[in-house]
């Protein structure tokens, strides 16, 4: 993957374009999480059951749906990565954008629900190290 360095304005323009895609991916991730729990429970219930057992049929249907959802997630994340953004957490809709502050590389940090990029953090600190943008001078 090619490294793309963003200004705050560039990151905000990309966010405006991909926000609906991020919202969709978060919904798909939530559905997949629920599906995984149902699949785990049904897997225990159908152990040794015949293929025609209603629970076995339901398990096959859920497993097929899981495959479709996983494909949607993979394609959606890849599309966002091609824009130069990094998907950090699909449960939160958390994205990072490479940026430069002074002489160091940092991440601009945005999550679904925020109007625009308003935080940054070092490459090492992650989300817990988020700082308001006004605390740094960005080039």
Residue frames as a rotation matrix with the C-alpha (Angstrom) as fourth column:
UNK 1
0.581 0.814 0.000 0.00
0.814 -0.581 0.000 0.00
0.000 0.000 -1.000 0.00
UNK 2
-0.278 -0.604 0.747 1.25
0.577 -0.727 -0.373 3.45
0.768 0.327 0.551 -0.91
UNK 3
-0.325 0.091 -0.941 1.52
0.880 -0.336 -0.336 5.89
-0.347 -0.937 0.029 2.00
UNK 4
0.015 0.413 0.911 -0.73
0.578 -0.747 0.329 8.91
0.816 0.521 -0.250 1.54
UNK 5
-0.703 -0.265 -0.660 -0.12
0.693 -0.461 -0.554 11.95
-0.158 -0.847 0.508 3.74
UNK 6
0.140 0.902 0.408 -3.14
0.839 -0.327 0.435 14.14
0.526 0.282 -0.803 4.44
UNK 7
-0.881 -0.087 0.464 -3.75
-0.154 -0.877 -0.455 17.66
0.447 -0.472 0.760 5.61
UNK 8
-0.733 0.680 -0.013 -6.71
0.144 0.137 -0.980 18.12
-0.664 -0.721 -0.198 7.93
UNK 9
-0.126 0.704 -0.699 -8.69
-0.768 -0.515 -0.380 19.62
-0.628 0.489 0.605 5.06
UNK 10
-0.447 -0.093 -0.890 -7.91
-0.771 0.545 0.330 16.69
0.454 0.834 -0.315 2.76
UNK 11
-0.981 0.094 -0.168 -8.86
0.166 0.855 -0.491 14.18
0.098 -0.509 -0.855 5.45
UNK 12
-0.496 0.846 -0.193 -12.16
-0.109 -0.281 -0.953 15.99
-0.861 -0.452 0.232 6.02
UNK 13
-0.154 0.419 -0.895 -12.94
-0.975 -0.211 0.069 15.93
-0.160 0.883 0.441 2.29
UNK 14
-0.717 -0.148 -0.681 -12.34
-0.344 0.925 0.161 12.17
0.606 0.349 -0.715 2.18
UNK 15
-0.915 0.403 -0.029 -14.47
0.202 0.393 -0.897 11.67
-0.350 -0.827 -0.441 5.30
UNK 16
-0.280 0.849 -0.449 -17.35
-0.636 -0.514 -0.576 13.53
-0.719 0.124 0.683 3.67
UNK 17
-0.164 0.149 -0.975 -17.11
-0.936 0.289 0.202 11.15
0.312 0.946 0.092 0.71
UNK 18
-0.555 -0.184 -0.811 -16.73
-0.164 0.980 -0.110 7.87
0.816 0.072 -0.574 2.59
UNK 19
-0.731 0.299 0.614 -18.88
-0.670 -0.138 -0.730 8.49
-0.134 -0.944 0.301 5.68
UNK 20
0.371 0.924 -0.088 -21.82
-0.927 0.364 -0.089 6.50
-0.050 0.114 0.992 4.19
UNK 21
0.272 -0.357 -0.894 -19.46
-0.324 0.841 -0.434 3.61
0.906 0.408 0.113 3.43
UNK 22
-0.810 -0.577 0.109 -18.12
-0.252 0.175 -0.952 3.64
0.530 -0.798 -0.287 6.99
UNK 23
-0.312 0.790 0.527 -21.67
-0.914 -0.098 -0.394 3.69
-0.259 -0.605 0.753 8.36
UNK 24
0.589 0.520 -0.619 -22.49
-0.712 0.696 -0.093 0.66
0.382 0.496 0.780 6.21
UNK 25
-0.144 -0.739 -0.658 -19.36
-0.157 0.674 -0.722 -1.20
0.977 0.000 -0.213 7.32
UNK 26
-0.821 -0.094 0.563 -20.16
-0.557 -0.082 -0.826 -0.56
0.124 -0.992 0.015 10.99
UNK 27
0.182 0.964 0.197 -23.67
-0.954 0.221 -0.203 -1.96
-0.239 -0.151 0.959 10.47
UNK 28
0.523 -0.055 -0.851 -22.28
-0.462 0.821 -0.337 -4.99
0.717 0.569 0.404 8.62
UNK 29
-0.590 -0.798 -0.120 -19.75
-0.265 0.332 -0.905 -5.58
0.763 -0.502 -0.407 11.41
UNK 30
-0.551 0.458 0.697 -22.52
-0.805 -0.072 -0.589 -5.46
-0.219 -0.886 0.408 14.02
UNK 31
0.567 0.777 -0.273 -24.64
-0.823 0.547 -0.151 -7.91
0.032 0.310 0.950 12.03
UNK 32
0.175 -0.600 -0.781 -21.64
-0.306 0.720 -0.622 -10.18
0.936 0.348 -0.058 11.66
UNK 33
-0.770 -0.458 0.443 -21.00
-0.525 0.063 -0.849 -10.09
0.361 -0.887 -0.289 15.42
UNK 34
-0.040 0.854 0.518 -24.60
-0.904 0.190 -0.383 -11.14
-0.426 -0.484 0.765 16.14
UNK 35
0.653 0.274 -0.707 -24.39
-0.660 0.664 -0.352 -13.82
0.373 0.696 0.614 13.47
UNK 36
-0.325 -0.871 -0.368 -21.18
-0.432 0.483 -0.762 -15.25
0.842 -0.088 -0.533 14.94
UNK 37
-0.701 0.116 0.703 -22.89
-0.688 0.149 -0.710 -15.72
-0.187 -0.982 -0.025 18.32
UNK 38
0.395 0.916 0.066 -25.88
-0.828 0.386 -0.408 -17.43
-0.399 0.107 0.911 16.72
UNK 39
0.438 -0.318 -0.840 -23.60
-0.563 0.632 -0.533 -19.67
0.701 0.706 0.098 14.66
UNK 40
-0.666 -0.735 0.127 -21.62
-0.529 0.345 -0.775 -20.66
0.526 -0.584 -0.619 17.76
UNK 41
-0.398 0.601 0.693 -24.80
-0.751 0.220 -0.623 -21.55
-0.527 -0.768 0.364 19.65
UNK 42
0.650 0.687 -0.325 -26.30
-0.742 0.481 -0.467 -23.49
-0.164 0.545 0.822 16.74
UNK 43
-0.003 -0.739 -0.673 -23.03
-0.668 0.503 -0.549 -25.33
0.745 0.448 -0.495 16.16
UNK 44
-0.840 -0.252 0.480 -23.33
-0.540 0.459 -0.705 -26.78
-0.043 -0.852 -0.522 19.65
UNK 45
-0.062 0.940 0.336 -27.00
-0.706 0.197 -0.680 -27.65
-0.705 -0.280 0.651 19.13
UNK 46
0.710 0.422 -0.563 -26.54
-0.703 0.397 -0.590 -29.50
-0.026 0.815 0.579 15.85
UNK 47
-0.415 -0.908 0.065 -23.55
-0.908 0.417 0.036 -31.61
-0.060 -0.044 -0.997 16.81
UNK 48
-0.920 -0.021 0.390 -24.42
-0.024 1.000 -0.004 -35.04
-0.390 -0.013 -0.921 15.42
UNK 49
0.020 0.993 -0.113 -27.77
-0.220 -0.106 -0.970 -33.88
-0.975 0.044 0.217 13.99
UNK 50
-0.002 0.080 0.997 -28.97
0.848 0.528 -0.041 -34.98
-0.529 0.846 -0.068 10.56
UNK 51
-0.896 -0.409 0.176 -28.53
0.433 -0.707 0.560 -32.54
-0.104 0.577 0.810 7.64
UNK 52
-0.361 0.844 0.395 -32.32
0.409 -0.237 0.881 -32.08
0.838 0.480 -0.260 7.48
UNK 53
-0.114 0.265 -0.957 -32.59
0.987 -0.082 -0.140 -31.01
-0.116 -0.961 -0.252 11.11
UNK 54
0.754 0.502 0.425 -34.11
0.569 -0.821 -0.040 -27.49
0.329 0.272 -0.905 11.26
UNK 55
0.785 -0.529 -0.321 -31.19
-0.073 -0.594 0.801 -26.24
-0.615 -0.606 -0.505 13.36
UNK 56
-0.157 -0.858 0.489 -28.70
0.548 0.337 0.766 -27.71
-0.822 0.388 0.417 10.88
UNK 57
0.154 0.308 0.939 -30.54
0.964 -0.255 -0.074 -25.99
0.216 0.917 -0.336 8.02
UNK 58
0.975 0.221 -0.008 -30.53
0.213 -0.931 0.295 -22.70
0.057 -0.290 -0.955 9.95
UNK 59
0.408 -0.900 -0.155 -26.82
0.127 -0.113 0.986 -23.10
-0.904 -0.421 0.068 10.64
UNK 60
-0.243 -0.478 0.844 -26.07
0.896 0.223 0.384 -23.53
-0.371 0.850 0.374 6.93
UNK 61
0.530 0.530 0.662 -28.13
0.735 -0.676 -0.048 -20.44
0.422 0.512 -0.748 6.10
UNK 62
0.956 -0.192 -0.222 -26.35
0.004 -0.747 0.664 -18.38
-0.293 -0.636 -0.714 8.76
UNK 63
0.108 -0.973 0.202 -22.97
0.413 0.229 0.881 -19.64
-0.904 -0.012 0.427 7.62
UNK 64
-0.061 -0.051 0.997 -23.73
0.994 -0.089 0.057 -18.58
0.085 0.995 0.056 4.05
UNK 65
0.852 0.413 0.322 -24.83
0.375 -0.910 0.177 -15.13
0.366 -0.030 -0.930 5.28
UNK 66
0.678 -0.678 -0.285 -21.61
0.115 -0.285 0.952 -14.86
-0.726 -0.678 -0.115 7.31
UNK 67
-0.162 -0.754 0.636 -19.61
0.820 0.256 0.512 -15.49
-0.549 0.604 0.577 4.15
UNK 68
0.284 0.363 0.887 -21.49
0.824 -0.566 -0.033 -12.75
0.490 0.741 -0.460 2.29
UNK 69
0.992 0.129 -0.018 -21.00
0.116 -0.813 0.570 -10.26
0.058 -0.567 -0.821 5.13
UNK 70
0.373 -0.925 -0.069 -17.30
0.354 0.074 0.932 -11.10
-0.858 -0.373 0.355 5.47
UNK 71
-0.179 -0.385 0.905 -16.88
0.980 0.008 0.197 -10.45
-0.083 0.923 0.376 1.75
UNK 72
0.645 0.482 0.593 -18.64
0.523 -0.844 0.118 -7.09
0.558 0.234 -0.796 2.07
UNK 73
0.894 -0.361 -0.266 -16.36
0.070 -0.474 0.878 -6.12
-0.443 -0.803 -0.399 4.96
UNK 74
0.031 -0.947 0.321 -13.24
0.663 0.260 0.702 -7.12
-0.748 0.191 0.636 3.09
UNK 75
-0.069 -0.005 0.998 -14.23
0.951 -0.302 0.064 -5.21
0.301 0.953 0.025 -0.04
UNK 76
0.831 0.475 0.290 -15.34
0.363 -0.858 0.364 -2.15
0.422 -0.197 -0.885 1.94
UNK 77
0.706 -0.645 -0.292 -12.17
0.160 -0.256 0.953 -1.97
-0.690 -0.720 -0.078 4.01
UNK 78
-0.166 -0.783 0.599 -10.01
0.851 0.193 0.489 -2.42
-0.499 0.591 0.634 0.92
UNK 79
0.282 0.347 0.895 -11.86
0.801 -0.599 -0.020 0.43
0.529 0.722 -0.446 -0.81
UNK 80
0.998 0.061 -0.016 -11.21
0.058 -0.787 0.614 2.72
0.025 -0.613 -0.789 2.15
UNK 81
0.365 -0.931 0.005 -7.56
0.371 0.150 0.916 1.67
-0.854 -0.332 0.400 2.29
UNK 82
-0.044 -0.354 0.934 -7.21
0.999 -0.007 0.045 2.53
-0.010 0.935 0.354 -1.40
UNK 83
0.743 0.359 0.564 -8.20
0.372 -0.923 0.097 6.10
0.556 0.138 -0.820 -0.47
UNK 84
-0.206 -0.928 0.310 -5.16
0.015 -0.319 -0.947 6.23
0.979 -0.190 0.080 1.83
UNK 85
0.188 0.365 0.912 -7.11
-0.905 -0.296 0.305 5.89
0.381 -0.883 0.275 5.09
UNK 86
-0.805 -0.400 -0.439 -6.51
-0.168 0.862 -0.478 3.20
0.569 -0.311 -0.761 7.68
UNK 87
0.391 0.920 0.019 -9.50
-0.414 0.157 0.896 1.42
0.822 -0.359 0.443 9.18
UNK 88
-0.644 -0.701 0.307 -8.61
-0.538 0.129 -0.833 0.91
0.544 -0.701 -0.461 12.84
UNK 89
-0.897 0.409 0.165 -11.86
0.095 0.543 -0.834 -0.30
-0.431 -0.733 -0.526 14.41
UNK 90
-0.759 0.650 0.035 -15.05
0.025 -0.024 0.999 -1.23
0.650 0.760 0.002 12.60
UNK 91
-0.190 0.710 -0.678 -17.04
0.960 0.278 0.022 -1.42
0.204 -0.647 -0.735 15.81
UNK 92
-0.029 0.093 -0.995 -16.45
0.570 -0.817 -0.093 2.29
-0.821 -0.570 -0.030 16.37
UNK 93
0.794 0.197 0.575 -16.03
0.603 -0.374 -0.705 3.40
0.077 0.906 -0.415 12.77
UNK 94
0.644 -0.638 -0.422 -12.51
-0.048 -0.584 0.810 4.54
-0.763 -0.502 -0.407 13.63
UNK 95
0.771 -0.412 0.485 -10.18
0.578 0.135 -0.805 5.75
0.266 0.901 0.342 10.88
UNK 96
0.325 -0.748 -0.578 -6.65
0.279 -0.509 0.815 7.16
-0.904 -0.426 0.043 10.89
UNK 97
0.935 -0.119 0.335 -4.98
0.284 -0.320 -0.904 9.34
0.215 0.940 -0.265 8.27
UNK 98
0.035 -0.979 -0.201 -1.24
0.987 0.001 0.163 9.82
-0.160 -0.204 0.966 8.01
UNK 99
0.914 0.135 0.383 -0.19
0.205 -0.967 -0.149 13.45
0.350 0.214 -0.912 8.45
UNK 100
-0.132 -0.990 -0.058 2.94
0.753 -0.062 -0.655 15.43
0.644 -0.130 0.754 9.24
UNK 101
0.962 0.273 -0.004 3.43
0.203 -0.707 0.677 17.55
0.182 -0.652 -0.736 12.34
UNK 102
0.556 -0.828 -0.074 6.73
-0.616 -0.470 0.632 19.38
-0.558 -0.306 -0.771 12.35
UNK 103
-0.251 -0.738 -0.627 9.26
-0.954 0.299 0.030 16.72
0.165 0.605 -0.779 11.44
UNK 104
-0.871 -0.077 0.486 7.29
-0.245 0.925 -0.292 13.65
-0.427 -0.373 -0.824 12.47
UNK 105
-0.629 0.670 -0.395 4.64
-0.198 0.353 0.914 11.42
0.752 0.653 -0.090 11.00
UNK 106
-0.813 0.471 0.342 1.40
-0.361 0.054 -0.931 11.28
-0.457 -0.880 0.126 13.01
UNK 107
-0.664 0.717 0.210 -2.16
0.709 0.516 0.480 10.06
0.236 0.468 -0.852 12.59
UNK 108
-0.677 0.698 0.235 -5.16
-0.707 -0.705 0.054 12.31
0.203 -0.129 0.971 12.21
UNK 109
-0.949 0.305 -0.074 -7.89
0.310 0.876 -0.369 10.39
-0.048 -0.373 -0.926 14.01
UNK 110
-0.534 0.845 -0.033 -11.62
-0.826 -0.513 0.236 10.35
0.182 0.153 0.971 13.24
UNK 111
-0.930 0.334 0.155 -14.48
0.286 0.920 -0.267 8.16
-0.232 -0.204 -0.951 14.33
UNK 112
-0.476 0.843 0.251 -18.04
0.466 -0.001 0.885 7.87
0.746 0.538 -0.392 13.16
UNK 113
0.427 0.696 -0.577 -20.23
0.894 -0.230 0.384 10.39
0.134 -0.680 -0.721 14.93
UNK 114
-0.148 -0.541 -0.828 -17.62
0.493 -0.766 0.412 13.14
-0.857 -0.347 0.380 14.84
UNK 115
0.781 0.527 -0.335 -18.35
0.040 -0.577 -0.816 16.00
-0.623 0.624 -0.472 12.44
UNK 116
0.781 -0.609 -0.137 -14.75
-0.306 -0.182 -0.934 16.22
0.544 0.772 -0.329 11.23
UNK 117
0.187 -0.820 -0.542 -11.18
0.715 0.491 -0.497 15.37
0.674 -0.295 0.678 12.14
UNK 118
0.709 0.087 0.700 -10.54
-0.324 -0.841 0.433 17.03
0.626 -0.534 -0.568 15.47
UNK 119
0.764 -0.442 0.470 -7.86
-0.373 0.291 0.881 14.77
-0.527 -0.848 0.057 17.00
UNK 120
0.410 -0.716 -0.565 -4.43
-0.566 0.286 -0.773 13.37
0.715 0.637 -0.288 16.31
UNK 121
0.830 -0.299 0.471 -2.13
-0.315 0.445 0.838 10.84
-0.460 -0.844 0.275 17.95
UNK 122
-0.172 -0.960 -0.220 1.36
-0.899 0.061 0.434 9.49
-0.403 0.272 -0.874 17.48
UNK 123
0.008 0.113 -0.994 1.87
-0.723 0.687 0.072 6.36
0.691 0.718 0.087 15.44
UNK 124
-0.739 -0.439 -0.511 2.72
-0.002 0.760 -0.650 4.48
0.674 -0.480 -0.562 18.63
UNK 125
-0.924 0.265 0.276 0.06
-0.339 -0.233 -0.912 5.73
-0.177 -0.936 0.305 21.04
UNK 126
-0.722 0.692 0.001 -3.14
0.587 0.612 0.531 4.78
0.366 0.384 -0.847 19.25
UNK 127
0.068 0.907 0.416 -6.63
0.385 -0.409 0.827 5.91
0.920 0.104 -0.377 20.16
UNK 128
0.584 0.169 -0.794 -5.85
0.808 -0.028 0.589 6.25
0.077 -0.985 -0.153 23.87
UNK 129
-0.355 -0.814 -0.460 -3.24
0.781 -0.529 0.333 8.89
-0.514 -0.241 0.823 23.00
UNK 130
0.082 0.461 0.884 -5.64
0.883 -0.444 0.150 11.13
0.462 0.768 -0.444 21.08
UNK 131
-0.547 -0.270 -0.792 -5.05
0.590 -0.796 -0.136 14.84
-0.593 -0.542 0.595 21.47
UNK 132
0.628 0.750 -0.208 -7.17
0.405 -0.544 -0.735 17.75
-0.664 0.378 -0.645 20.26
UNK 133
0.425 -0.459 0.780 -5.81
0.869 -0.036 -0.494 19.21
0.255 0.887 0.384 17.01
UNK 134
0.828 -0.088 0.554 -5.23
-0.079 -0.996 -0.040 22.64
0.555 -0.010 -0.831 18.48
UNK 135
0.805 -0.564 0.187 -2.42
-0.169 0.084 0.982 21.10
-0.569 -0.822 -0.027 20.59
UNK 136
0.001 -0.832 0.554 -0.23
0.611 0.439 0.659 20.57
-0.792 0.338 0.509 17.58
UNK 137
0.099 -0.087 -0.991 1.07
-0.633 -0.774 0.004 22.50
-0.768 0.627 -0.132 14.62
UNK 138
0.324 0.067 0.944 0.33
0.501 0.834 -0.231 20.60
-0.803 0.548 0.236 11.40
UNK 139
-0.678 -0.604 -0.419 2.17
-0.117 -0.474 0.873 21.28
-0.725 0.641 0.251 8.17
